Amino acid sequence: MFGSLSFCGKRVATFGSNVGSIRLISTTVTNFNTTTQQPRESRERKFSKMKSRSQWAQKDLSDTSSQEDLIDNLGKISETTATKVEPPIYISPSLHRNFRMGDTYTPFDFSMNRFDMEHKIKASKKLVDPFATSGINPKYLYLMPELLSKYLTSTGQILPRSATGCSAANQVKLAKAVETARCLGLLSTKHRHARYLPVRNL
């Protein structure tokens, strides 16, 4: 009678009735669950070589010279702003507002529109009324379209007081004289007198 003995799926021995002895074939069992473990010292060496995020960032910043200059400049700027006091902002004297005791003011007095208005008034004061100095009444100049054309634009519009320098009364008289000349057909409503029109040389 022959037979075999199996252990963990392995046939380890055979025996027979005529021989009466047991022969050992294999007694080793492979362990599939065991993993190869590295020594602890080698693992610690590998972890020591690894760097943190801050170390990698410092390395990247140190690689480029432009980034180094930028960091240095930012540091210097922050130091100077922290230690030094900035000088006061310079404001032009023309923008200063002077008020007397008891004067009332509004926010409009501090606006740029108010500044422009005062600037135009000061510029108009420098002009001299030509009719006041000569003693001529502009109301009776409707028969002189060439003279009236000096106070008109190229499109026939009457110049403002800031350009003519006339007083309020003389400006109204000048406008009436221009209107009378146009009604008589002596002056065009679209342009100045023919003497002031551009000439084309053929």
Rosetta constraint file for C-alpha pairs under 8 A:
AtomPair CA 1 CA 16 HARMONIC 5.49 0.50
AtomPair CA 1 CA 17 HARMONIC 5.03 0.50
AtomPair CA 1 CA 18 HARMONIC 7.41 0.50
AtomPair CA 2 CA 14 HARMONIC 7.50 0.50
AtomPair CA 2 CA 15 HARMONIC 5.92 0.50
AtomPair CA 2 CA 16 HARMONIC 4.33 0.50
AtomPair CA 2 CA 17 HARMONIC 6.47 0.50
AtomPair CA 3 CA 14 HARMONIC 5.94 0.50
AtomPair CA 3 CA 15 HARMONIC 5.75 0.50
AtomPair CA 3 CA 16 HARMONIC 6.52 0.50
AtomPair CA 4 CA 11 HARMONIC 6.74 0.50
AtomPair CA 4 CA 12 HARMONIC 7.63 0.50
AtomPair CA 4 CA 13 HARMONIC 5.79 0.50
AtomPair CA 4 CA 14 HARMONIC 4.39 0.50
AtomPair CA 4 CA 15 HARMONIC 6.32 0.50
AtomPair CA 5 CA 11 HARMONIC 5.80 0.50
AtomPair CA 5 CA 12 HARMONIC 5.97 0.50
AtomPair CA 5 CA 13 HARMONIC 5.35 0.50
AtomPair CA 5 CA 14 HARMONIC 6.31 0.50
AtomPair CA 6 CA 10 HARMONIC 5.22 0.50
AtomPair CA 6 CA 11 HARMONIC 4.18 0.50
AtomPair CA 6 CA 12 HARMONIC 5.68 0.50
AtomPair CA 6 CA 13 HARMONIC 7.33 0.50
AtomPair CA 7 CA 11 HARMONIC 6.28 0.50
AtomPair CA 7 CA 12 HARMONIC 6.56 0.50
AtomPair CA 8 CA 29 HARMONIC 7.96 0.50
AtomPair CA 11 CA 25 HARMONIC 7.72 0.50
AtomPair CA 11 CA 26 HARMONIC 7.77 0.50
AtomPair CA 12 CA 24 HARMONIC 6.21 0.50
AtomPair CA 12 CA 25 HARMONIC 5.13 0.50
AtomPair CA 12 CA 26 HARMONIC 5.22 0.50
AtomPair CA 12 CA 27 HARMONIC 6.61 0.50
AtomPair CA 13 CA 22 HARMONIC 6.53 0.50
AtomPair CA 13 CA 23 HARMONIC 5.62 0.50
AtomPair CA 13 CA 24 HARMONIC 5.07 0.50
AtomPair CA 13 CA 25 HARMONIC 5.60 0.50
AtomPair CA 13 CA 26 HARMONIC 7.71 0.50
AtomPair CA 14 CA 22 HARMONIC 6.20 0.50
AtomPair CA 14 CA 23 HARMONIC 6.13 0.50
AtomPair CA 14 CA 24 HARMONIC 7.64 0.50
AtomPair CA 15 CA 19 HARMONIC 7.60 0.50
AtomPair CA 15 CA 20 HARMONIC 7.08 0.50
AtomPair CA 15 CA 21 HARMONIC 6.26 0.50
AtomPair CA 15 CA 22 HARMONIC 5.13 0.50
AtomPair CA 15 CA 23 HARMONIC 6.96 0.50
AtomPair CA 16 CA 20 HARMONIC 6.02 0.50
AtomPair CA 16 CA 21 HARMONIC 7.16 0.50
AtomPair CA 16 CA 22 HARMONIC 7.93 0.50
AtomPair CA 38 CA 42 HARMONIC 7.03 0.50
AtomPair CA 38 CA 43 HARMONIC 7.08 0.50
AtomPair CA 39 CA 43 HARMONIC 6.71 0.50
AtomPair CA 40 CA 44 HARMONIC 6.31 0.50
AtomPair CA 41 CA 45 HARMONIC 6.32 0.50
AtomPair CA 42 CA 46 HARMONIC 6.46 0.50
AtomPair CA 43 CA 47 HARMONIC 6.38 0.50
AtomPair CA 44 CA 48 HARMONIC 6.10 0.50
AtomPair CA 45 CA 49 HARMONIC 6.46 0.50
AtomPair CA 46 CA 50 HARMONIC 6.75 0.50
AtomPair CA 51 CA 55 HARMONIC 6.00 0.50
AtomPair CA 51 CA 56 HARMONIC 6.61 0.50
AtomPair CA 52 CA 56 HARMONIC 6.44 0.50
AtomPair CA 53 CA 57 HARMONIC 6.12 0.50
AtomPair CA 54 CA 58 HARMONIC 6.12 0.50
AtomPair CA 55 CA 59 HARMONIC 6.20 0.50
AtomPair CA 56 CA 60 HARMONIC 6.25 0.50
AtomPair CA 57 CA 61 HARMONIC 6.19 0.50
AtomPair CA 58 CA 62 HARMONIC 6.13 0.50
AtomPair CA 59 CA 63 HARMONIC 6.30 0.50
AtomPair CA 60 CA 64 HARMONIC 7.31 0.50
AtomPair CA 61 CA 67 HARMONIC 6.12 0.50
AtomPair CA 61 CA 68 HARMONIC 6.73 0.50
AtomPair CA 62 CA 67 HARMONIC 7.50 0.50
AtomPair CA 62 CA 68 HARMONIC 6.44 0.50
AtomPair CA 64 CA 68 HARMONIC 6.64 0.50
AtomPair CA 65 CA 69 HARMONIC 6.25 0.50
AtomPair CA 66 CA 70 HARMONIC 6.20 0.50
AtomPair CA 67 CA 71 HARMONIC 6.21 0.50
AtomPair CA 68 CA 72 HARMONIC 6.21 0.50
AtomPair CA 69 CA 73 HARMONIC 6.07 0.50
AtomPair CA 70 CA 74 HARMONIC 6.15 0.50
AtomPair CA 71 CA 75 HARMONIC 6.18 0.50
AtomPair CA 72 CA 76 HARMONIC 6.22 0.50
AtomPair CA 73 CA 77 HARMONIC 6.10 0.50
AtomPair CA 74 CA 78 HARMONIC 6.14 0.50
AtomPair CA 75 CA 79 HARMONIC 6.20 0.50
AtomPair CA 76 CA 80 HARMONIC 6.15 0.50
AtomPair CA 77 CA 81 HARMONIC 6.11 0.50
AtomPair CA 78 CA 82 HARMONIC 6.09 0.50
AtomPair CA 79 CA 83 HARMONIC 6.16 0.50
AtomPair CA 80 CA 84 HARMONIC 5.59 0.50
AtomPair CA 81 CA 85 HARMONIC 7.11 0.50
AtomPair CA 81 CA 86 HARMONIC 7.84 0.50
AtomPair CA 91 CA 95 HARMONIC 6.99 0.50
AtomPair CA 91 CA 96 HARMONIC 7.76 0.50
AtomPair CA 92 CA 96 HARMONIC 7.16 0.50
AtomPair CA 95 CA 115 HARMONIC 7.56 0.50
AtomPair CA 97 CA 110 HARMONIC 7.53 0.50
AtomPair CA 99 CA 103 HARMONIC 6.17 0.50
AtomPair CA 105 CA 109 HARMONIC 6.38 0.50
AtomPair CA 106 CA 110 HARMONIC 7.63 0.50
AtomPair CA 107 CA 111 HARMONIC 6.91 0.50
AtomPair CA 108 CA 113 HARMONIC 7.74 0.50
AtomPair CA 108 CA 114 HARMONIC 6.56 0.50
AtomPair CA 109 CA 114 HARMONIC 5.75 0.50
AtomPair CA 109 CA 115 HARMONIC 7.89 0.50
AtomPair CA 110 CA 114 HARMONIC 6.98 0.50
AtomPair CA 110 CA 115 HARMONIC 7.77 0.50
AtomPair CA 111 CA 115 HARMONIC 6.69 0.50
AtomPair CA 112 CA 116 HARMONIC 6.16 0.50
AtomPair CA 113 CA 117 HARMONIC 6.25 0.50
AtomPair CA 114 CA 118 HARMONIC 6.30 0.50
AtomPair CA 115 CA 119 HARMONIC 6.09 0.50
AtomPair CA 116 CA 120 HARMONIC 6.20 0.50
AtomPair CA 117 CA 121 HARMONIC 6.30 0.50
AtomPair CA 118 CA 122 HARMONIC 6.17 0.50
AtomPair CA 119 CA 123 HARMONIC 6.23 0.50
AtomPair CA 120 CA 124 HARMONIC 6.09 0.50
AtomPair CA 120 CA 162 HARMONIC 7.41 0.50
AtomPair CA 121 CA 125 HARMONIC 6.26 0.50
AtomPair CA 122 CA 126 HARMONIC 6.89 0.50
AtomPair CA 123 CA 127 HARMONIC 7.30 0.50
AtomPair CA 123 CA 162 HARMONIC 7.61 0.50
AtomPair CA 124 CA 161 HARMONIC 7.65 0.50
AtomPair CA 124 CA 162 HARMONIC 5.24 0.50
AtomPair CA 124 CA 163 HARMONIC 7.84 0.50
AtomPair CA 124 CA 165 HARMONIC 6.49 0.50
AtomPair CA 127 CA 165 HARMONIC 5.08 0.50
AtomPair CA 128 CA 133 HARMONIC 7.81 0.50
AtomPair CA 128 CA 165 HARMONIC 5.64 0.50
AtomPair CA 128 CA 166 HARMONIC 7.25 0.50
AtomPair CA 129 CA 133 HARMONIC 6.49 0.50
AtomPair CA 129 CA 164 HARMONIC 7.61 0.50
AtomPair CA 129 CA 165 HARMONIC 5.06 0.50
AtomPair CA 129 CA 166 HARMONIC 4.53 0.50
AtomPair CA 129 CA 167 HARMONIC 6.41 0.50
AtomPair CA 130 CA 134 HARMONIC 6.21 0.50
AtomPair CA 130 CA 165 HARMONIC 7.37 0.50
AtomPair CA 130 CA 166 HARMONIC 6.90 0.50
AtomPair CA 131 CA 135 HARMONIC 5.59 0.50
AtomPair CA 131 CA 136 HARMONIC 5.22 0.50
AtomPair CA 131 CA 137 HARMONIC 6.61 0.50
AtomPair CA 131 CA 138 HARMONIC 6.90 0.50
AtomPair CA 131 CA 166 HARMONIC 7.34 0.50
AtomPair CA 131 CA 170 HARMONIC 7.36 0.50
AtomPair CA 132 CA 136 HARMONIC 7.04 0.50
AtomPair CA 137 CA 141 HARMONIC 7.61 0.50
AtomPair CA 137 CA 170 HARMONIC 7.70 0.50
AtomPair CA 137 CA 173 HARMONIC 7.76 0.50
AtomPair CA 138 CA 170 HARMONIC 6.67 0.50
AtomPair CA 138 CA 173 HARMONIC 5.68 0.50
AtomPair CA 138 CA 174 HARMONIC 5.22 0.50
AtomPair CA 138 CA 177 HARMONIC 6.71 0.50
AtomPair CA 139 CA 173 HARMONIC 4.84 0.50
AtomPair CA 139 CA 174 HARMONIC 5.94 0.50
AtomPair CA 139 CA 176 HARMONIC 6.48 0.50
AtomPair CA 139 CA 177 HARMONIC 5.05 0.50
AtomPair CA 140 CA 177 HARMONIC 6.58 0.50
AtomPair CA 141 CA 145 HARMONIC 7.74 0.50
AtomPair CA 141 CA 147 HARMONIC 7.75 0.50
AtomPair CA 141 CA 148 HARMONIC 7.25 0.50
AtomPair CA 141 CA 177 HARMONIC 5.97 0.50
AtomPair CA 142 CA 148 HARMONIC 7.58 0.50
AtomPair CA 142 CA 177 HARMONIC 4.67 0.50
AtomPair CA 142 CA 178 HARMONIC 6.14 0.50
AtomPair CA 142 CA 180 HARMONIC 5.94 0.50
AtomPair CA 142 CA 181 HARMONIC 4.79 0.50
AtomPair CA 143 CA 181 HARMONIC 6.55 0.50
AtomPair CA 143 CA 186 HARMONIC 7.55 0.50
AtomPair CA 144 CA 148 HARMONIC 6.45 0.50
AtomPair CA 145 CA 149 HARMONIC 6.00 0.50
AtomPair CA 145 CA 178 HARMONIC 7.94 0.50
AtomPair CA 145 CA 181 HARMONIC 6.87 0.50
AtomPair CA 145 CA 186 HARMONIC 6.36 0.50
AtomPair CA 145 CA 187 HARMONIC 5.89 0.50
AtomPair CA 145 CA 193 HARMONIC 6.42 0.50
AtomPair CA 146 CA 150 HARMONIC 7.13 0.50
AtomPair CA 146 CA 193 HARMONIC 5.85 0.50
AtomPair CA 146 CA 195 HARMONIC 7.31 0.50
AtomPair CA 147 CA 151 HARMONIC 7.81 0.50
AtomPair CA 148 CA 152 HARMONIC 7.00 0.50
AtomPair CA 148 CA 178 HARMONIC 6.70 0.50
AtomPair CA 149 CA 153 HARMONIC 7.77 0.50
AtomPair CA 149 CA 192 HARMONIC 5.23 0.50
AtomPair CA 149 CA 193 HARMONIC 5.95 0.50
AtomPair CA 149 CA 196 HARMONIC 7.86 0.50
AtomPair CA 151 CA 158 HARMONIC 6.07 0.50
AtomPair CA 151 CA 159 HARMONIC 5.66 0.50
AtomPair CA 151 CA 164 HARMONIC 6.60 0.50
AtomPair CA 152 CA 156 HARMONIC 5.54 0.50
AtomPair CA 152 CA 157 HARMONIC 5.36 0.50
AtomPair CA 152 CA 158 HARMONIC 4.56 0.50
AtomPair CA 152 CA 159 HARMONIC 5.51 0.50
AtomPair CA 152 CA 192 HARMONIC 6.53 0.50
AtomPair CA 153 CA 157 HARMONIC 5.24 0.50
AtomPair CA 153 CA 158 HARMONIC 6.40 0.50
AtomPair CA 153 CA 159 HARMONIC 6.46 0.50
AtomPair CA 153 CA 191 HARMONIC 7.39 0.50
AtomPair CA 153 CA 192 HARMONIC 7.08 0.50
AtomPair CA 154 CA 191 HARMONIC 5.43 0.50
AtomPair CA 154 CA 192 HARMONIC 6.02 0.50
AtomPair CA 155 CA 189 HARMONIC 7.91 0.50
AtomPair CA 155 CA 190 HARMONIC 5.20 0.50
AtomPair CA 155 CA 191 HARMONIC 4.60 0.50
AtomPair CA 155 CA 192 HARMONIC 7.11 0.50
AtomPair CA 156 CA 188 HARMONIC 7.15 0.50
AtomPair CA 156 CA 189 HARMONIC 5.46 0.50
AtomPair CA 156 CA 190 HARMONIC 4.77 0.50
AtomPair CA 156 CA 191 HARMONIC 4.18 0.50
AtomPair CA 156 CA 192 HARMONIC 5.56 0.50
AtomPair CA 157 CA 189 HARMONIC 7.83 0.50
AtomPair CA 157 CA 190 HARMONIC 7.88 0.50
AtomPair CA 157 CA 191 HARMONIC 7.96 0.50
AtomPair CA 158 CA 175 HARMONIC 7.26 0.50
AtomPair CA 159 CA 163 HARMONIC 6.15 0.50
AtomPair CA 159 CA 164 HARMONIC 6.41 0.50
AtomPair CA 160 CA 164 HARMONIC 6.31 0.50
AtomPair CA 161 CA 165 HARMONIC 5.21 0.50
AtomPair CA 161 CA 166 HARMONIC 5.69 0.50
AtomPair CA 161 CA 167 HARMONIC 7.27 0.50
AtomPair CA 161 CA 168 HARMONIC 7.76 0.50
AtomPair CA 161 CA 171 HARMONIC 6.90 0.50
AtomPair CA 166 CA 170 HARMONIC 5.75 0.50
AtomPair CA 166 CA 171 HARMONIC 5.56 0.50
AtomPair CA 167 CA 171 HARMONIC 5.95 0.50
AtomPair CA 168 CA 172 HARMONIC 6.50 0.50
AtomPair CA 169 CA 173 HARMONIC 6.44 0.50
AtomPair CA 170 CA 174 HARMONIC 6.01 0.50
AtomPair CA 171 CA 175 HARMONIC 6.27 0.50
AtomPair CA 172 CA 176 HARMONIC 6.33 0.50
AtomPair CA 173 CA 177 HARMONIC 6.23 0.50
AtomPair CA 174 CA 178 HARMONIC 6.31 0.50
AtomPair CA 175 CA 179 HARMONIC 6.23 0.50
AtomPair CA 176 CA 180 HARMONIC 6.14 0.50
AtomPair CA 177 CA 181 HARMONIC 6.21 0.50
AtomPair CA 178 CA 182 HARMONIC 6.30 0.50
AtomPair CA 178 CA 187 HARMONIC 7.65 0.50
AtomPair CA 179 CA 183 HARMONIC 6.26 0.50
AtomPair CA 180 CA 184 HARMONIC 6.31 0.50
AtomPair CA 181 CA 185 HARMONIC 6.31 0.50
AtomPair CA 181 CA 186 HARMONIC 5.28 0.50
AtomPair CA 181 CA 187 HARMONIC 5.54 0.50
AtomPair CA 182 CA 186 HARMONIC 5.79 0.50
AtomPair CA 182 CA 187 HARMONIC 4.73 0.50
AtomPair CA 182 CA 188 HARMONIC 6.00 0.50
AtomPair CA 182 CA 189 HARMONIC 6.69 0.50
AtomPair CA 187 CA 192 HARMONIC 7.05 0.50
AtomPair CA 187 CA 193 HARMONIC 6.33 0.50
AtomPair CA 188 CA 192 HARMONIC 6.50 0.50
AtomPair CA 188 CA 193 HARMONIC 7.16 0.50
AtomPair CA 191 CA 197 HARMONIC 7.98 0.50
AtomPair CA 192 CA 196 HARMONIC 6.37 0.50
AtomPair CA 192 CA 197 HARMONIC 7.01 0.50
AtomPair CA 193 CA 197 HARMONIC 6.89 0.50
